[in-house]
């Protein structure tokens, strides 16, 4: 495994309305396959640091801050999964991925909401440029949380991750304390790559640090993930096989998580060409940070890249 602390460079990609920021871990040689890593609904590119470290060198790895988050927070709406899919297509353009036989193979990898973005991009805006698809605890219809509207449903699903968007923090220690109380993230807050991920979310200065996430972007994107039929049905029109890696525990470290064997059987993945694999002893967040999660994601990306 490559060094997960290998420093990425910040690049920008022209998209509708401005520049999309992304972290880039370069390949060691020209012509390497491309891996584009897409984060979750209130996350940012640094969520992928350990996975990127495992793939960097053998892959050209790019992880964008999606529109409305971190260094891409200044990009305007409209938001939504379709807008993100168009931004992903622009990233692939920037990397030179296309449908020519001699082009580098491109693998889209999405976690949580990013998995829905990866599915829609593969089925639509980037259809001819994606050679492999890896979904990490997302991308398939989620259990419907209780609530009369999108805001209530998102609050039930995301809990503290959503609460922080309306919170200001006096200093970094207060940010750490907030996350240390999170049942799923708490055990990981002092891992350097996770601490960097949490810090990347912040804007402002003490004593008024806050999340860079644009609340309207989270609300619109969340509505698409929960209720948009085009987004939810995109898996029925995938041009490439996909791998779903699912965590045994959920966003609050609860069991079951977003998916389990019963739910996956009900979703009927086989006609869509999706293979599901459990990643034991992980939750919705730690599937990107625990050794077994990093290894499972990296292995799936390598498999998809080789097939492409």
C-alpha positions in Angstrom: 0.0 0.0 0.0 1.2 3.5 -0.8 1.8 6.0 1.9 -1.7 7.4 2.8 -0.1 10.7 3.9 1.2 11.3 0.4 0.4 15.0 -0.2 -2.1 15.8 -3.0 -1.9 18.9 -5.1 -4.9 21.2 -5.4 -6.2 21.5 -9.0 -9.2 23.3 -10.5 -11.6 22.2 -13.2 -13.7 24.6 -15.3 -17.4 23.9 -14.7 -20.7 25.7 -15.1 -20.5 28.8 -13.0 -16.8 28.8 -12.1 -14.0 26.4 -11.0 -14.4 23.1 -9.2 -11.6 22.4 -6.7 -10.1 18.9 -6.5 -7.3 17.1 -4.8 -5.0 15.3 -7.2 -2.7 12.3 -6.4 -0.6 11.8 -9.6 0.3 8.5 -11.2 3.9 7.4 -11.4 3.8 6.9 -15.2 1.8 8.2 -18.1 -1.1 6.2 -19.3 -2.2 5.0 -15.9 -5.9 4.4 -15.3 -7.9 7.2 -13.7 -9.9 7.0 -10.5 -12.3 9.8 -9.6 -13.4 9.7 -6.0 -16.8 11.3 -5.1 -17.6 12.1 -1.4 -20.8 12.2 0.6 -23.4 14.8 1.2 -21.7 17.0 3.9 -18.2 15.7 3.3 -15.2 16.9 1.2 -12.4 15.4 -0.9 -10.1 14.6 2.1 -12.5 11.9 3.2 -10.7 9.8 0.6 -7.1 10.4 1.8 -6.4 6.9 2.9 -8.0 5.3 -0.2 -6.2 7.8 -2.4 -3.0 6.9 -0.7 -3.5 3.2 -1.4 -4.1 3.9 -5.1 -1.8 6.8 -5.8 1.1 6.0 -8.1 -0.7 3.2 -9.9 -3.7 5.4 -10.7 -4.2 9.0 -11.5 -6.4 9.8 -8.5 -8.7 12.9 -8.4 -11.1 13.7 -5.6 -13.2 16.8 -6.1 -14.8 19.0 -3.5 -18.3 18.7 -4.9 -20.3 21.9 -5.7 -21.3 23.6 -2.5 -18.7 22.0 -0.3 -15.2 22.9 1.1 -13.1 24.7 -1.6 -16.0 24.4 -4.1 -18.5 26.0 -1.8 -18.4 29.2 -3.8 -19.8 27.6 -6.9 -23.4 28.7 -7.5 -26.5 26.6 -7.9 -28.4 25.0 -9.3 -27.4 22.1 -7.1 -28.6 18.5 -7.4 -27.2 15.2 -8.5 -27.6 16.1 -12.2 -25.4 19.1 -11.6 -22.7 17.0 -9.9 -22.8 14.5 -12.7 -22.1 17.2 -15.2 -19.2 18.4 -13.0 -17.9 14.8 -13.0 -18.0 14.8 -16.8 -15.9 18.0 -16.8 -13.4 16.4 -14.4 -13.0 13.5 -16.9 -12.6 16.0 -19.7 -9.8 17.7 -17.7 -8.1 14.3 -17.2 -8.3 13.3 -20.8 -10.7 10.4 -20.3 -12.9 9.7 -23.3 -14.3 6.8 -25.3 -11.3 6.3 -27.6 -9.9 2.8 -27.5 -6.4 4.1 -26.5 -7.6 6.4 -23.7 -6.9 5.8 -20.1 -9.5 3.7 -18.3 -11.6 5.8 -15.9 -13.2 4.4 -12.8 -15.8 6.4 -10.8 -15.9 5.7 -7.1 -18.6 7.2 -5.0 -19.3 7.1 -1.2 -22.8 7.8 0.2 -24.3 10.6 -1.9 -21.2 10.5 -4.1 -22.3 7.0 -5.1 -25.5 8.4 -6.5 -23.5 11.0 -8.4 -21.3 8.2 -9.8 -24.3 6.2 -10.9 -26.0 9.1 -12.7 -22.8 10.2 -14.3 -22.1 6.7 -15.6 -25.6 6.3 -16.9 -25.7 9.8 -18.4 -23.3 12.7 -18.7 -20.1 10.6 -18.7 -21.5 7.4 -20.1 -18.9 6.9 -22.8 -16.0 7.7 -20.6 -16.5 5.5 -17.6 -15.0 2.0 -17.7 -15.7 0.9 -14.1 -17.9 1.8 -11.2 -17.5 1.3 -7.5 -20.2 2.3 -5.0 -19.3 2.6 -1.3 -22.3 2.4 1.0 -24.5 4.3 -1.4 -26.0 4.6 -4.9 -29.0 2.4 -4.3 -32.4 3.5 -2.9 -32.1 4.1 0.8 -34.5 3.1 3.6 -36.9 6.0 3.9 -36.4 7.8 7.3 -39.5 9.1 9.1 -40.5 12.6 8.3 -43.1 14.6 6.5 -40.7 16.5 4.2 -37.1 16.5 2.9 -35.8 18.5 5.9 -37.2 16.2 8.5 -36.0 13.1 6.5 -32.5 14.5 6.2 -32.4 15.4 9.9 -33.4 11.8 10.8 -30.8 10.3 8.4 -27.8 12.6 9.0 -28.2 13.6 12.7 -25.1 15.5 14.0 -23.5 15.8 10.5 -26.4 18.0 9.5 -26.7 19.8 12.9 -23.1 21.2 12.5 -24.1 23.3 9.5 -25.9 25.7 11.7 -23.2 25.7 14.4 -20.2 28.0 15.0 -17.2 26.8 16.9 -14.8 29.0 18.9 -11.7 27.0 17.9 -10.4 23.7 16.5 -10.6 22.1 19.9 -14.3 22.6 19.9 -14.6 21.2 16.4 -12.7 18.1 17.6 -14.9 17.8 20.7 -18.1 18.0 18.5 -16.9 15.1 16.3 -15.5 13.1 19.2 -19.1 12.8 20.5 -20.3 11.4 17.1 -20.9 7.7 17.6 -19.5 6.7 14.2 -16.8 9.4 13.6 -15.7 9.8 17.2 -13.1 6.9 17.4 -11.3 8.3 14.4 -11.0 12.0 15.1 -7.3 11.8 16.1 -6.2 9.9 13.0 -4.2 12.5 11.0 -6.0 12.0 7.7 -9.4 12.2 9.4 -8.4 15.3 11.3 -7.4 16.9 8.0 -10.7 15.9 6.5 -12.6 17.5 9.4 -10.5 20.7 9.2 -11.0 21.0 5.4 -14.7 21.5 6.1 -14.1 24.7 8.0 -14.2 28.3 7.0 -14.0 31.5 9.0 -11.7 32.4 11.9 -11.9 31.7 15.6 -14.1 32.3 17.5 -16.5 31.8 14.5 -15.4 28.7 12.7 -18.2 27.0 10.7 -18.8 24.4 8.1 -18.2 25.5 4.5 -21.2 23.3 3.3 -23.9 25.3 1.7 -27.2 24.3 3.4 -29.2 24.7 0.2 -26.9 22.4 -1.6 -27.3 19.7 1.1 -31.0 20.1 1.0 -31.4 19.9 -2.8 -28.9 17.0 -3.1 -30.6 15.2 -0.2 -34.0 15.5 -1.8 -32.6 14.0 -5.0 -31.0 11.1 -3.2 -34.2 10.3 -1.3 -36.9 11.1 -3.8 -35.8 11.8 -7.3 -36.9 8.9 -9.5 -34.4 9.6 -12.2 -31.6 9.4 -9.7 -33.0 6.3 -8.0 -33.6 4.4 -11.3 -30.2 5.2 -12.9 -28.9 1.8 -11.8 -31.2 0.2 -14.4 -29.3 1.7 -17.2 -25.6 1.2 -16.4 -23.3 0.5 -19.4 -20.6 -1.2 -17.1 -20.7 -3.6 -14.2 -20.6 -2.1 -10.7 -19.4 -3.2 -7.3 -21.3 -2.2 -4.2 -19.3 -2.3 -0.9 -21.6 -2.0 2.1 -20.8 -1.3 5.7 -22.3 -3.4 8.4 -23.2 -0.4 10.5 -24.9 3.0 9.7 -24.3 6.7 10.0 -24.7 6.6 13.8 -22.8 3.3 14.1 -26.1 1.4 14.4 -27.0 -2.0 13.1 -28.2 -2.6 10.5 -26.7 0.1 8.3 -28.1 1.6 5.1 -27.9 -1.9 3.5 -28.0 -5.5 4.6 -28.5 -8.8 2.9 -32.3 -8.7 3.2 -32.5 -5.2 1.8 -30.1 -5.9 -1.0 -32.1 -9.0 -2.0 -35.2 -6.8 -2.1 -33.5 -4.3 -4.4 -32.7 -7.1 -7.0 -29.2 -6.1 -8.1 -28.4 -8.8 -10.6 -30.3 -7.4 -13.6 -28.3 -4.1 -13.1 -25.0 -5.9 -13.1 -24.2 -4.9 -9.6 -22.2 -7.2 -7.3 -22.6 -6.5 -3.5 -19.8 -7.2 -1.0 -20.0 -6.7 2.7 -17.1 -4.9 4.4 -17.2 -6.4 8.0 -16.8 -4.3 11.1 -17.2 -0.9 9.4 -19.7 1.9 9.7 -20.8 4.4 7.0 -17.8 6.6 7.7 -15.1 4.1 8.7 -15.5 2.1 5.6 -13.2 4.8 4.1 -10.8 4.8 7.0 -10.5 1.3 8.6 -7.8 -0.9 7.1 -10.3 -3.5 5.8 -12.4 -0.7 4.2 -9.4 0.9 2.5 -8.2 -2.5 1.3 -11.7 -3.4 0.0 -12.2 -0.1 -1.9 -8.7 -0.2 -3.4 -9.1 -3.8 -4.5 -12.5 -3.0 -6.1 -11.0 0.0 -8.0 -8.1 -2.1 -9.2 -10.5 -4.8 -10.4 -12.7 -2.2 -12.2 -9.6 -0.6 -13.7 -8.2 -3.9 -15.0 -11.6 -4.8 -16.5 -11.8 -1.4 -18.2 
